[in-house]
């Protein structure tokens, strides 16, 4: 057994010393596992791209965009699980048991759950709560804000200074904006 901390395990309190004048952003009480954070960010970028691209087709309803997005994200989740199962088998030279497969599937699940709020927003548009275009806009804004939130989480958990944490959040949200702008530009 090793005394080194596992970067994927949840921690409850930071113990890092801070240099004078280098006040790090306060750490959250419970850390998000690296794999969960990575998959949530990846999933957010994926569904943000999908909704952007699909929304450019005026013939698609909010329901069609929502269902297509959810199915595609699910397929990507399956691909991630499958590729990790194969990689694990190559690395360990033996097949995973059911518990190992379940663990890998759950580690990748944030890829799917990251899309659920956006899908819900689009379903509300389908129900007539607001027009399709408004639903798409709300979903896209939610995606960019989510990426900023994931950036804040990553910066805080990395022990960055407040300025560094804000920088990571700004970079993350900018990535979301770039995805939206590039997808829109490519389609026109």
C-alpha positions as MATLAB code, in Angstrom:
seq = 'XXXXXXXXXXXXXXXXXXXXXXXXXXXXXXXXXXXXXXXXXXXXXXXXXXXXXXXXXXXXXXXXXXXXXXXXXXXXXXXXXXXXXXXXXXXXXXXXXXXXXXXXXXXXXXXXXXXXXXXXXXXXXXXXXXXXXXXXXXXXXXXXXXXXXXXXXXXXXXXXXXXXXXXXXXXXXXXXXXXXXXXXXXXX';
ca = [
       0.000    0.000    0.000;
       1.268    3.518   -0.779;
       1.096    6.678    1.289;
       0.645    8.890   -1.796;
      -2.797   10.464   -2.227;
      -4.981    9.136   -5.009;
      -5.876   12.039   -7.354;
      -9.224   10.390   -8.195;
     -10.355    9.962   -4.577;
     -12.477   12.577   -2.856;
     -10.723   14.642   -0.202;
     -12.384   16.630    2.524;
      -9.874   19.304    3.459;
      -6.788   20.917    1.968;
      -3.515   20.766    3.875;
      -1.258   22.690    1.496;
       0.828   25.546    2.887;
       0.434   28.854    1.083;
       3.211   31.322    0.458;
       2.678   34.810    1.924;
       0.857   37.004   -0.577;
      -0.271   33.992   -2.591;
      -3.702   33.391   -1.140;
      -5.282   30.484   -2.935;
      -8.990   30.369   -3.569;
     -10.845   28.538   -0.776;
     -11.078   24.848   -1.456;
     -14.480   23.162   -1.601;
     -15.224   20.824    1.288;
     -15.600   17.841   -0.994;
     -13.490   17.402   -4.082;
     -14.866   16.139   -7.360;
     -12.881   13.168   -8.643;
     -10.600   14.000  -11.568;
     -12.377   11.496  -13.834;
     -15.832   12.914  -12.989;
     -14.663   16.470  -13.621;
     -13.016   15.472  -16.884;
     -16.099   13.632  -18.142;
     -18.465   16.449  -17.120;
     -16.336   18.980  -19.015;
     -16.060   16.702  -22.034;
     -19.791   16.010  -21.965;
     -20.614   19.709  -21.713;
     -18.425   20.547  -24.716;
     -19.993   17.645  -26.626;
     -23.634   18.590  -26.014;
     -22.889   22.285  -26.495;
     -21.486   21.442  -29.938;
     -24.424   19.177  -30.762;
     -27.111   21.657  -29.775;
     -25.325   24.433  -31.641;
     -25.077   22.386  -34.821;
     -28.555   20.854  -34.640;
     -30.239   24.162  -33.865;
     -29.060   25.577  -37.181;
     -31.571   23.293  -38.911;
     -34.857   25.157  -38.559;
     -36.747   21.995  -39.505;
     -35.765   20.280  -36.246;
     -38.043   20.761  -33.253;
     -36.741   21.321  -29.747;
     -37.729   17.714  -29.004;
     -35.703   16.390  -31.946;
     -32.671   18.406  -30.856;
     -33.050   17.169  -27.270;
     -33.448   13.511  -28.246;
     -30.621   13.629  -30.803;
     -28.349   15.255  -28.239;
     -29.188   12.741  -25.530;
     -28.747    9.743  -27.852;
     -25.418   11.040  -29.165;
     -24.099   11.756  -25.672;
     -25.189    8.262  -24.616;
     -23.383    6.714  -27.592;
     -20.230    8.650  -26.691;
     -20.586    7.376  -23.112;
     -20.799    3.800  -24.398;
     -17.714    4.393  -26.551;
     -15.802    5.760  -23.540;
     -16.815    2.818  -21.376;
     -15.932    0.301  -24.071;
     -12.544    1.884  -24.834;
     -11.697    1.987  -21.126;
     -12.682   -1.658  -20.694;
     -10.381   -2.640  -23.559;
      -7.541   -0.432  -22.302;
      -7.889   -1.894  -18.813;
      -7.802   -5.401  -20.254;
      -4.641   -4.629  -22.232;
      -3.004   -3.086  -19.186;
      -3.928   -5.859  -16.743;
      -3.908   -8.710  -19.308;
      -7.195  -10.039  -17.935;
     -10.894   -9.393  -18.411;
     -12.712   -7.097  -16.017;
     -15.337   -8.568  -13.755;
     -18.828   -7.069  -13.499;
     -17.795   -4.811  -10.623;
     -14.909   -3.412  -12.679;
     -17.144   -2.773  -15.674;
     -19.734   -1.119  -13.432;
     -17.027    1.084  -11.869;
     -15.798    2.206  -15.290;
     -19.362    2.875  -16.480;
     -20.083    4.996  -13.396;
     -16.815    6.920  -13.771;
     -17.859    7.926  -17.289;
     -21.500    8.688  -16.375;
     -20.977   12.459  -15.803;
     -20.540   12.671  -19.574;
     -24.268   11.871  -19.831;
     -25.534   13.691  -16.753;
     -23.897   16.926  -17.871;
     -26.385   17.023  -20.765;
     -29.552   16.475  -18.737;
     -30.220   20.131  -17.766;
     -29.835   21.259  -21.391;
     -32.118   18.467  -22.576;
     -34.641   19.547  -19.920;
     -34.440   23.154  -21.134;
     -35.189   22.015  -24.684;
     -38.072   19.824  -23.524;
     -39.629   22.854  -21.817;
     -39.432   24.663  -25.160;
     -41.123   21.686  -26.814;
     -43.912   21.912  -24.227;
     -44.470   25.526  -25.255;
     -43.074   27.283  -22.193;
     -40.987   29.409  -24.566;
     -40.092   29.332  -28.290;
     -37.563   26.838  -29.656;
     -35.000   29.589  -30.345;
     -35.266   30.776  -26.748;
     -34.807   27.228  -25.473;
     -31.714   26.788  -27.625;
     -30.304   30.099  -26.415;
     -30.950   29.239  -22.765;
     -29.308   25.819  -23.256;
     -26.250   27.355  -24.929;
     -25.880   30.023  -22.248;
     -26.246   27.286  -19.648;
     -23.443   25.357  -21.382;
     -21.053   28.303  -21.395;
     -21.873   29.083  -17.742;
     -21.422   25.385  -16.874;
     -17.964   25.406  -18.427;
     -17.103   28.474  -16.353;
     -18.340   26.618  -13.278;
     -16.248   23.562  -14.129;
     -13.279   25.906  -14.607;
     -13.887   27.435  -11.176;
     -14.105   23.976   -9.655;
     -10.886   22.860  -11.346;
      -9.047   26.025  -10.324;
     -10.161   25.794   -6.718;
      -9.343   22.110   -6.434;
      -5.927   22.723   -7.998;
      -5.252   25.269   -5.242;
      -4.819   28.150   -7.667;
      -4.924   31.734   -6.500;
      -8.209   33.573   -6.896;
      -6.874   35.228  -10.042;
      -5.733   31.857  -11.399;
      -9.084   30.276  -10.633;
     -10.924   33.101  -12.383;
      -8.525   32.733  -15.308;
      -9.306   29.031  -15.650;
     -13.040   29.779  -15.479;
     -12.687   32.499  -18.127;
     -10.693   30.177  -20.375;
     -13.261   27.404  -19.952;
     -16.207   29.648  -20.790;
     -14.280   31.109  -23.730;
     -13.827   27.581  -25.046;
     -17.606   27.171  -24.918;
     -18.116   30.439  -26.780;
     -15.556   29.433  -29.404;
     -17.375   26.117  -29.945;
     -20.665   27.958  -30.486;
     -19.114   30.553  -32.824;
     -17.118   27.991  -34.855;
     -20.065   25.628  -35.263;
     -22.258   28.531  -36.355;
     -19.573   29.810  -38.750;
     -18.958   26.382  -40.315;
     -22.678   25.886  -40.928;
     -23.085   29.195  -42.805;
];
